[in-house]
């Protein structure tokens, strides 16, 4: 997952969509939160599928924001 996120970050930075440092910080924070152990011992940590789904939702929001900013909304 880290390798995939690194590739996406580099590609977006090369396209001028975002600064590489901002993207790397976003991914680091995302993984930090995703891999935290739940405070409640009765809860299980998220599965890889759930983490990937959350990543997909986050990137969908980013793409929508980028398209909105390009269209002048």
KAWO-V419265 format. One record per residue. RES is the residue in three letters. SS is DSSP state (~ for helix, > for strand, _ for the rest). D_FIRST is the distance of its C-alpha to the first C-alpha in whole Angstrom. Layout:
BEGIN
RES;SS;D_FIRST
RES;SS;D_FIRST
END
This chain:
BEGIN
UNK;_;0
UNK;~;4
UNK;~;5
UNK;~;5
UNK;~;6
UNK;~;9
UNK;~;10
UNK;~;11
UNK;~;12
UNK;~;14
UNK;~;15
UNK;~;17
UNK;~;18
UNK;~;20
UNK;_;21
UNK;_;23
UNK;_;21
UNK;_;20
UNK;_;20
UNK;~;17
UNK;~;18
UNK;~;18
UNK;~;14
UNK;~;13
UNK;~;15
UNK;~;14
UNK;~;10
UNK;~;11
UNK;~;13
UNK;~;11
UNK;~;9
UNK;~;13
UNK;~;14
UNK;~;12
UNK;_;12
UNK;_;16
UNK;_;18
UNK;_;21
UNK;_;24
UNK;_;26
UNK;_;26
UNK;_;27
UNK;_;23
UNK;_;20
UNK;_;17
UNK;_;14
UNK;_;13
UNK;~;9
UNK;~;11
UNK;~;13
UNK;~;10
UNK;~;8
UNK;~;12
UNK;~;12
UNK;~;10
UNK;~;12
UNK;~;15
UNK;~;14
UNK;~;14
UNK;~;17
UNK;~;19
UNK;~;18
UNK;~;19
UNK;~;22
UNK;~;23
UNK;~;23
UNK;~;25
UNK;~;27
UNK;~;28
UNK;~;28
UNK;~;31
UNK;_;33
UNK;_;33
END
